[in-house]
Amino acid sequence: MNIGIVGLGLMGGSIAQSLSKNHTIYAYDLQEDALRYAEETGIITQGFSNLSAFFQHVKVVFVCLYPRAIPSFLEEATPWIQKGTVLIEISGVKTTVQSSIQVPEEAHYDFVMTHPIAGREKIGVRYAKASIFEKANFVIVPTERNLPSSLSLVETLAQEMGFRNITKLTAKAHDDIIAYTSQLTHVLSLALVNSEPDQIDVKKFIGDSYRDLTRISMINEILWSELFLENKQALLERIDAFETYLQRYRKAIEENDIEGLKALMVDARLKRLAIEEGNQ
Amino acid sequence: MNIGIVGLGLMGGSIAQSLSKNHTIYAYDLQEDALRYAEETGIITQGFSNLSAFFQHVKVVFVCLYPRAIPSFLEEATPWIQKGTVLIEISGVKTTVQSSIQVPEEAHYDFVMTHPIAGREKIGVRYAKASIFEKANFVIVPTERNLPSSLSLVETLAQEMGFRNITKLTAKAHDDIIAYTSQLTHVLSLALVNSEPDQIDVKKFIGDSYRDLTRISMINEILWSELFLENKQALLERIDAFETYLQRYRKAIEENDIEGLKALMVDARLKRLAIEEGNQ
């Protein structure tokens, strides 16, 4: 099958690398050097920086753009999209994408929203790595307009890429969950690093725990500031829920309530172990 | 050299495994099955559950007990400790250990406080793993009473175990730093898991970020509730400093302050990258 990638960054590049085993991959990007790099390393067959040439080759296209860039891309691309094309969007928020993208009633393409829950703390196609998808989670957010054939195509491709759990959710349910599993997680990692005490050479006193908790603070601030704001309400709620528990720890510590601390710790351990067992 | 291990759990077992390459290891523990397991797997040469027999073999001893168990152990052990023995304590807090342990003026042994900053989310000698020390950090908290020869012995053994940065700190400085790099880190991981939304099968919607941030929530609550309380003031201060930044994120998100968010993120990324570069 011919598969198109719009936006050949870390995610677009990783999808290209993963699917290039069984498919012919074409990419559209304005960065010529990203296209040439991907051609030379065999991640893609051919790269284009103009839309008309690109869309002549592909009817299945992964749109790997930041959420706020999608509407203007669609507007520009529509004239060149072939009838029956399936566009697969992959960003980390869904409610605002859904409301900002007005796919016209008479649209000759199908726009499918997905979220491959995987990534790296790196930017650009040079860090593309197909293995980030292995055993990872994948969410599809179908709309009433999506054709069953498009949804099953997306599911098949996600399986080919190595994703394990493929779940269908509404945009609202997706955003509520991701506010917790992904965005809150990033906020905590960031604030932990921000709150580093002054005048200490921290790296001499850290263990794997600190290293693991702060890895994701090496963040792409352009993407993530957008993701946080595009999912504002849900994220604020999750910050407040976290805050409640942080204050329970604070109080238990202040009051020397060792039994209270242990009870909180056991609750956390059991919840976390349930995830571990679910992944064996 | 003959080396003794008191308390053959995860840490004691890992130290034994690591040093058994070049030394003869004897262990003291009340759990017979832990001793037999360690003998059978060659981690130790011989295990004892009575102190007099144990201390006949060793004059260099790692004391791998929870902080609050150390004073009563010392009291019981003192009659059996040979003259000139070096006792090396390894717990994660220092100020309260220092104040709770009254090494008598005329003591015939040297008591050296250290903190090997390494571990696993497991309990018991069966999970011992020497490799947790490779390239890890090690802190020595010398007192005025410690002999230079004891300190340099400890340093040599830490190097043999594979530790990279070996730093000397006061008890207060150690506890202030560890409240941040280790204890706060555990509080955040725990509270994140505690705040899991109800009725969601979280494991289907997580990525590596959540997995990494929550790994250490599979905690040994008996050890860690003690560590939190033994370093209460410093930990409360670090929770409050973290809280300040969490609220900055909250405010920036609420006010759609994308530039403010980016600035916080860049600050975190640069701080975290400095650690990464320091570890290459």
Boltz contact constraints between the chains, C-beta under 6 A:
constraints:
  - contact:
      token1: [A, 117]
      token2: [B, 207]
      max_distance: 6.0
  - contact:
      token1: [A, 118]
      token2: [B, 207]
      max_distance: 6.0
  - contact:
      token1: [A, 137]
      token2: [B, 204]
      max_distance: 6.0
  - contact:
      token1: [A, 137]
      token2: [B, 205]
      max_distance: 6.0
  - contact:
      token1: [A, 165]
      token2: [B, 204]
      max_distance: 6.0
  - contact:
      token1: [A, 167]
      token2: [B, 204]
      max_distance: 6.0
  - contact:
      token1: [A, 177]
      token2: [B, 200]
      max_distance: 6.0
  - contact:
      token1: [A, 177]
      token2: [B, 205]
      max_distance: 6.0
  - contact:
      token1: [A, 180]
      token2: [B, 197]
      max_distance: 6.0
  - contact:
      token1: [A, 181]
      token2: [B, 205]
      max_distance: 6.0
  - contact:
      token1: [A, 181]
      token2: [B, 206]
      max_distance: 6.0
  - contact:
      token1: [A, 181]
      token2: [B, 210]
      max_distance: 6.0
  - contact:
      token1: [A, 185]
      token2: [B, 209]
      max_distance: 6.0
  - contact:
      token1: [A, 185]
      token2: [B, 210]
      max_distance: 6.0
  - contact:
      token1: [A, 185]
      token2: [B, 213]
      max_distance: 6.0
  - contact:
      token1: [A, 187]
      token2: [B, 249]
      max_distance: 6.0
  - contact:
      token1: [A, 188]
      token2: [B, 188]
      max_distance: 6.0
  - contact:
      token1: [A, 190]
      token2: [B, 268]
      max_distance: 6.0
  - contact:
      token1: [A, 191]
      token2: [B, 242]
      max_distance: 6.0
  - contact:
      token1: [A, 191]
      token2: [B, 245]
      max_distance: 6.0
  - contact:
      token1: [A, 191]
      token2: [B, 246]
      max_distance: 6.0
  - contact:
      token1: [A, 191]
      token2: [B, 249]
      max_distance: 6.0
  - contact:
      token1: [A, 193]
      token2: [B, 268]
      max_distance: 6.0
  - contact:
      token1: [A, 193]
      token2: [B, 271]
      max_distance: 6.0
  - contact:
      token1: [A, 193]
      token2: [B, 272]
      max_distance: 6.0
  - contact:
      token1: [A, 194]
      token2: [B, 245]
      max_distance: 6.0
  - contact:
      token1: [A, 194]
      token2: [B, 267]
      max_distance: 6.0
  - contact:
      token1: [A, 194]
      token2: [B, 268]
      max_distance: 6.0
  - contact:
      token1: [A, 195]
      token2: [B, 241]
      max_distance: 6.0
  - contact:
      token1: [A, 195]
      token2: [B, 242]
      max_distance: 6.0
  - contact:
      token1: [A, 195]
      token2: [B, 245]
      max_distance: 6.0
  - contact:
      token1: [A, 196]
      token2: [B, 271]
      max_distance: 6.0
  - contact:
      token1: [A, 197]
      token2: [B, 180]
      max_distance: 6.0
  - contact:
      token1: [A, 200]
      token2: [B, 177]
      max_distance: 6.0
  - contact:
      token1: [A, 203]
      token2: [B, 275]
      max_distance: 6.0
  - contact:
      token1: [A, 203]
      token2: [B, 278]
      max_distance: 6.0
  - contact:
      token1: [A, 204]
      token2: [B, 137]
      max_distance: 6.0
  - contact:
      token1: [A, 204]
      token2: [B, 165]
      max_distance: 6.0
  - contact:
      token1: [A, 204]
      token2: [B, 167]
      max_distance: 6.0
  - contact:
      token1: [A, 205]
      token2: [B, 137]
      max_distance: 6.0
  - contact:
      token1: [A, 205]
      token2: [B, 177]
      max_distance: 6.0
  - contact:
      token1: [A, 205]
      token2: [B, 181]
      max_distance: 6.0
  - contact:
      token1: [A, 206]
      token2: [B, 181]
      max_distance: 6.0
  - contact:
      token1: [A, 207]
      token2: [B, 117]
      max_distance: 6.0
  - contact:
      token1: [A, 207]
      token2: [B, 118]
      max_distance: 6.0
  - contact:
      token1: [A, 209]
      token2: [B, 185]
      max_distance: 6.0
  - contact:
      token1: [A, 209]
      token2: [B, 216]
      max_distance: 6.0
  - contact:
      token1: [A, 210]
      token2: [B, 181]
      max_distance: 6.0
  - contact:
      token1: [A, 210]
      token2: [B, 185]
      max_distance: 6.0
  - contact:
      token1: [A, 212]
      token2: [B, 212]
      max_distance: 6.0
  - contact:
      token1: [A, 213]
      token2: [B, 185]
      max_distance: 6.0
  - contact:
      token1: [A, 213]
      token2: [B, 213]
      max_distance: 6.0
  - contact:
      token1: [A, 214]
      token2: [B, 272]
      max_distance: 6.0
  - contact:
      token1: [A, 216]
      token2: [B, 209]
      max_distance: 6.0
  - contact:
      token1: [A, 217]
      token2: [B, 268]
      max_distance: 6.0
  - contact:
      token1: [A, 217]
      token2: [B, 272]
      max_distance: 6.0
  - contact:
      token1: [A, 218]
      token2: [B, 269]
      max_distance: 6.0
  - contact:
      token1: [A, 218]
      token2: [B, 272]
      max_distance: 6.0
  - contact:
      token1: [A, 219]
      token2: [B, 265]
      max_distance: 6.0
  - contact:
      token1: [A, 219]
      token2: [B, 269]
      max_distance: 6.0
  - contact:
      token1: [A, 221]
      token2: [B, 262]
      max_distance: 6.0
  - contact:
      token1: [A, 221]
      token2: [B, 265]
      max_distance: 6.0
  - contact:
      token1: [A, 221]
      token2: [B, 266]
      max_distance: 6.0
  - contact:
      token1: [A, 225]
      token2: [B, 258]
      max_distance: 6.0
  - contact:
      token1: [A, 225]
      token2: [B, 261]
      max_distance: 6.0
  - contact:
      token1: [A, 225]
      token2: [B, 262]
      max_distance: 6.0
  - contact:
      token1: [A, 228]
      token2: [B, 253]
      max_distance: 6.0
  - contact:
      token1: [A, 229]
      token2: [B, 256]
      max_distance: 6.0
  - contact:
      token1: [A, 232]
      token2: [B, 253]
      max_distance: 6.0
  - contact:
      token1: [A, 239]
      token2: [B, 250]
      max_distance: 6.0
  - contact:
      token1: [A, 241]
      token2: [B, 195]
      max_distance: 6.0
  - contact:
      token1: [A, 242]
      token2: [B, 191]
      max_distance: 6.0
  - contact:
      token1: [A, 242]
      token2: [B, 195]
      max_distance: 6.0
  - contact:
      token1: [A, 245]
      token2: [B, 191]
      max_distance: 6.0
  - contact:
      token1: [A, 245]
      token2: [B, 194]
      max_distance: 6.0
  - contact:
      token1: [A, 245]
      token2: [B, 195]
      max_distance: 6.0
  - contact:
      token1: [A, 246]
      token2: [B, 191]
      max_distance: 6.0
  - contact:
      token1: [A, 249]
      token2: [B, 187]
      max_distance: 6.0
  - contact:
      token1: [A, 249]
      token2: [B, 191]
      max_distance: 6.0
  - contact:
      token1: [A, 250]
      token2: [B, 239]
      max_distance: 6.0
  - contact:
      token1: [A, 253]
      token2: [B, 228]
      max_distance: 6.0
  - contact:
      token1: [A, 253]
      token2: [B, 232]
      max_distance: 6.0
  - contact:
      token1: [A, 256]
      token2: [B, 229]
      max_distance: 6.0
  - contact:
      token1: [A, 258]
      token2: [B, 225]
      max_distance: 6.0
  - contact:
      token1: [A, 261]
      token2: [B, 225]
      max_distance: 6.0
  - contact:
      token1: [A, 262]
      token2: [B, 221]
      max_distance: 6.0
  - contact:
      token1: [A, 262]
      token2: [B, 225]
      max_distance: 6.0
  - contact:
      token1: [A, 265]
      token2: [B, 219]
      max_distance: 6.0
  - contact:
      token1: [A, 265]
      token2: [B, 221]
      max_distance: 6.0
  - contact:
      token1: [A, 266]
      token2: [B, 221]
      max_distance: 6.0
  - contact:
      token1: [A, 267]
      token2: [B, 194]
      max_distance: 6.0
  - contact:
      token1: [A, 268]
      token2: [B, 190]
      max_distance: 6.0
  - contact:
      token1: [A, 268]
      token2: [B, 193]
      max_distance: 6.0
  - contact:
      token1: [A, 268]
      token2: [B, 194]
      max_distance: 6.0
  - contact:
      token1: [A, 268]
      token2: [B, 217]
      max_distance: 6.0
  - contact:
      token1: [A, 269]
      token2: [B, 218]
      max_distance: 6.0
  - contact:
      token1: [A, 269]
      token2: [B, 219]
      max_distance: 6.0
  - contact:
      token1: [A, 271]
      token2: [B, 193]
      max_distance: 6.0
  - contact:
      token1: [A, 271]
      token2: [B, 196]
      max_distance: 6.0
  - contact:
      token1: [A, 272]
      token2: [B, 193]
      max_distance: 6.0
  - contact:
      token1: [A, 272]
      token2: [B, 214]
      max_distance: 6.0
  - contact:
      token1: [A, 272]
      token2: [B, 217]
      max_distance: 6.0
  - contact:
      token1: [A, 272]
      token2: [B, 218]
      max_distance: 6.0
  - contact:
      token1: [A, 273]
      token2: [B, 218]
      max_distance: 6.0
  - contact:
      token1: [A, 275]
      token2: [B, 203]
      max_distance: 6.0
  - contact:
      token1: [A, 278]
      token2: [B, 203]
      max_distance: 6.0
